[in-house]
Amino acid sequence: MSIRSAVLILILLSAFVSSVFGQTVQIIVDPTKTSPALKATATEEKLVKSLMPKVRRIWTDENCTESFSITGTAAGAFTAKNTGQKAFLYEFCQIGNGFAVDGIVITEAGRVVSHFLFEGAWTGGLNRLPDINGNGVDELLITNYGGMHQGISATGIDVIEFTENSFKEIGATQIDYSDDNGNAYSYKISVKPGAQPVFYREKFVKKGKTWRKIGSVAKAEMFKLDYKYNAVK
């Protein structure tokens, strides 16, 4: 085989691999782009807020000064296949720097089908992930803010999935970091769907309005958050 033929084959193989990779890997967090967030309607917010008396009976900590707000909304099929559902992430109260009592409500046709309360982080976003493990239901991506601690601030995401009567955490990872020394970076996060989804990250820094990629694509370290989820009935 000539060198020219070998080079041509390598180019074609590279293009094929890139094409397949592009088709199978989904970007789920991209700091270089902004997209409009789905908002709860006044009726939906009223429905979620009407559940707070049940939450008050569960959470009676004196450090919890109620400050209800819906911090994220997503649409998909979260508890059953082929359903048109809405998911609402809310903050019930803040209990410290970066810590809060949060809840997730799933509704279908204006009816609550699932409601969980957990002691987590300050939250600021909820997004649908289109069935990344192939079991027919969509996952949810929660954005968490950790507050400022010893001059360091960080933001993370938590990927969760609902089962019949509960939900499980697939994994969490960091997406932003900054400190008092002027260090700051963000990660673009992507996932390769499968029975065991594989997550990847690419590091970016921002100078003015321009994002610059640092390094190459690497596997994202996914860890579990020590949250306890309580069903609200």
WOLIN-V477156 format. One record per residue. N is the residue number from 1. D_FIRST is the distance of its C-alpha to the first C-alpha in whole Angstrom. Layout:
n:N d_first:D_FIRST
n:N d_first:D_FIRST
//
This chain:
n:1 d_first:0
n:2 d_first:4
n:3 d_first:7
n:4 d_first:8
n:5 d_first:6
n:6 d_first:7
n:7 d_first:10
n:8 d_first:11
n:9 d_first:11
n:10 d_first:13
n:11 d_first:15
n:12 d_first:16
n:13 d_first:16
n:14 d_first:19
n:15 d_first:20
n:16 d_first:21
n:17 d_first:22
n:18 d_first:24
n:19 d_first:26
n:20 d_first:27
n:21 d_first:28
n:22 d_first:30
n:23 d_first:31
n:24 d_first:32
n:25 d_first:34
n:26 d_first:37
n:27 d_first:39
n:28 d_first:43
n:29 d_first:44
n:30 d_first:43
n:31 d_first:45
n:32 d_first:44
n:33 d_first:45
n:34 d_first:49
n:35 d_first:49
n:36 d_first:53
n:37 d_first:54
n:38 d_first:56
n:39 d_first:60
n:40 d_first:63
n:41 d_first:65
n:42 d_first:69
n:43 d_first:69
n:44 d_first:67
n:45 d_first:68
n:46 d_first:71
n:47 d_first:70
n:48 d_first:68
n:49 d_first:71
n:50 d_first:73
n:51 d_first:72
n:52 d_first:73
n:53 d_first:76
n:54 d_first:74
n:55 d_first:72
n:56 d_first:75
n:57 d_first:76
n:58 d_first:73
n:59 d_first:73
n:60 d_first:76
n:61 d_first:75
n:62 d_first:77
n:63 d_first:75
n:64 d_first:73
n:65 d_first:75
n:66 d_first:74
n:67 d_first:71
n:68 d_first:70
n:69 d_first:67
n:70 d_first:64
n:71 d_first:61
n:72 d_first:58
n:73 d_first:58
n:74 d_first:55
n:75 d_first:54
n:76 d_first:52
n:77 d_first:53
n:78 d_first:54
n:79 d_first:56
n:80 d_first:55
n:81 d_first:52
n:82 d_first:52
n:83 d_first:55
n:84 d_first:56
n:85 d_first:58
n:86 d_first:58
n:87 d_first:58
n:88 d_first:60
n:89 d_first:60
n:90 d_first:63
n:91 d_first:65
n:92 d_first:68
n:93 d_first:69
n:94 d_first:68
n:95 d_first:69
n:96 d_first:68
n:97 d_first:65
n:98 d_first:62
n:99 d_first:64
n:100 d_first:65
n:101 d_first:66
n:102 d_first:63
n:103 d_first:63
n:104 d_first:61
n:105 d_first:62
n:106 d_first:61
n:107 d_first:62
n:108 d_first:62
n:109 d_first:64
n:110 d_first:66
n:111 d_first:67
n:112 d_first:66
n:113 d_first:64
n:114 d_first:63
n:115 d_first:64
n:116 d_first:63
n:117 d_first:65
n:118 d_first:63
n:119 d_first:64
n:120 d_first:61
n:121 d_first:60
n:122 d_first:61
n:123 d_first:59
n:124 d_first:57
n:125 d_first:55
n:126 d_first:54
n:127 d_first:51
n:128 d_first:49
n:129 d_first:46
n:130 d_first:45
n:131 d_first:44
n:132 d_first:42
n:133 d_first:42
n:134 d_first:42
n:135 d_first:46
n:136 d_first:47
n:137 d_first:49
n:138 d_first:49
n:139 d_first:49
n:140 d_first:51
n:141 d_first:50
n:142 d_first:53
n:143 d_first:53
n:144 d_first:55
n:145 d_first:57
n:146 d_first:58
n:147 d_first:60
n:148 d_first:61
n:149 d_first:61
n:150 d_first:62
n:151 d_first:60
n:152 d_first:57
n:153 d_first:56
n:154 d_first:53
n:155 d_first:52
n:156 d_first:51
n:157 d_first:50
n:158 d_first:51
n:159 d_first:49
n:160 d_first:51
n:161 d_first:51
n:162 d_first:54
n:163 d_first:55
n:164 d_first:58
n:165 d_first:61
n:166 d_first:59
n:167 d_first:56
n:168 d_first:53
n:169 d_first:51
n:170 d_first:48
n:171 d_first:47
n:172 d_first:48
n:173 d_first:47
n:174 d_first:48
n:175 d_first:47
n:176 d_first:49
n:177 d_first:50
n:178 d_first:53
n:179 d_first:55
n:180 d_first:58
n:181 d_first:56
n:182 d_first:54
n:183 d_first:51
n:184 d_first:50
n:185 d_first:46
n:186 d_first:45
n:187 d_first:43
n:188 d_first:41
n:189 d_first:41
n:190 d_first:38
n:191 d_first:38
n:192 d_first:35
n:193 d_first:38
n:194 d_first:38
n:195 d_first:40
n:196 d_first:40
n:197 d_first:39
n:198 d_first:37
n:199 d_first:38
n:200 d_first:37
n:201 d_first:38
n:202 d_first:37
n:203 d_first:40
n:204 d_first:42
n:205 d_first:44
n:206 d_first:46
n:207 d_first:48
n:208 d_first:50
n:209 d_first:49
n:210 d_first:45
n:211 d_first:43
n:212 d_first:40
n:213 d_first:38
n:214 d_first:38
n:215 d_first:35
n:216 d_first:32
n:217 d_first:33
n:218 d_first:34
n:219 d_first:36
n:220 d_first:40
n:221 d_first:42
n:222 d_first:45
n:223 d_first:48
n:224 d_first:51
n:225 d_first:54
n:226 d_first:58
n:227 d_first:59
n:228 d_first:62
n:229 d_first:62
n:230 d_first:65
n:231 d_first:66
n:232 d_first:68
n:233 d_first:70
//
